[in-house]
Amino acid sequence: MPASERSVTIKIREAAWLATFQDLGREQSEALGVPCGGAADQHSASVANILVGNPRNATGIEIMGGRFSFTTSKPLLISVTGAPADVTVNGSKVQMWEPVCVPAKGRVVIANAHGGMRNYLAFSGTVVADHFMGSTAPEARMGFPQQISAGQHLNLITAYAGFEHPYLTQPLFRLPVPVPSFDHPVWTIDIVEGPETDAAHGIRELLAAREYTVTAKSNHVGLRLDGPVVHPEGLGEIVSHGVPIGAFEIPHGDELIILGRYRTLTAGYPIVAFATKASLPMLGQARPGQRMRFRWVSQEEAVESQHESQRRLNLLESRVQSLFSAIDLPHHSRPVAAQEAA
């Protein structure tokens, strides 16, 4: 460990309904039959790491429901993103989507999440966690659950040694954080055509006009939606084929399934649409009862929306790097080119 780094012990006091180690997922694993996995809301997970000066793919904690709390042996720099929630440090409320200084012996509580399904907690530095195929993301089917429990001690290696500055809360330090809105009762998800769109006569008009509701049968493999569907005709048996994240499948029953990051890699169901890549983070936040509508866009519009989301993350990364360099805080992030992230 370099002399500038120190080891910090984080004791988990409450572990929410489910808390896991999480990063942005595995690279090249799907060729070997293992889903990429990773944070369901990649945007929130990326922003959390950017705000503490980490690479976007650094390991953090994904939190689902209930109360999550911890205490720290030494000062920490953290950020909390994702669904709106109450976040306190030693009983005082702090803001989400911002860097937060936690003093030694401090207690952090994240509770009362609403409007979305998941929160993301990032620490400046490297969380010590096991890896499977190059990632700390869970893969329960391969015996790698990565679940965090109350009473567990986590180890963090960090160069952050504490920070106090009288101007930290002034507008000069306000960062251009792209914060998604969770307030709308009905979310709008952009979609593009799939290979079986034409075979499902009327599916374009149906998806554009009707409202769908996420059901309780949804999980990390995919969202199951209650709403009208049209079954494709004249296809015969569909040969099993690869399916990307965000594929809209219509199985034999009358439901719509949107596949997530832990989907199986092949399927024989018709695919009538794909969610755009820029829409996937919101789908990762959808909880049972969430209503949504769909908006058809062109391939060009889908690519441009993804490029715009990456430009915003790159801008935030650049501003954080400038700020942290000016006030001598550790920073290790690497901006991602738009074409690389597309």
Secondary structure, DSSP 8 states (H G I E B T S, - for coil): --TT-EEEEEEEEEE-SEEEEE-S--SS-GGGT------SSHHHHHHHHHHTT--TT--EEEEESS-EEEEESS-EEEEEEES--EEEETTEE--SSS-EEE-TT-EEEEE---SSS-EEEEESSEE----BTTB-S-BGGGTB--B--TT-EEEEEE-------TTTTSGGG-----------SEEEEEEEE-TTTTTSTTHHHHHHH--EEE-TT--SSEEEEES------S--S---EE--TTEEE--SSS-EEEE-TT--SEE-S-EEEEE-GGGHHHHTT--TT-EEEEEE--HHHHHHHHHHHHHHHHHHHHHHHHHHHHTT---------HHHH-
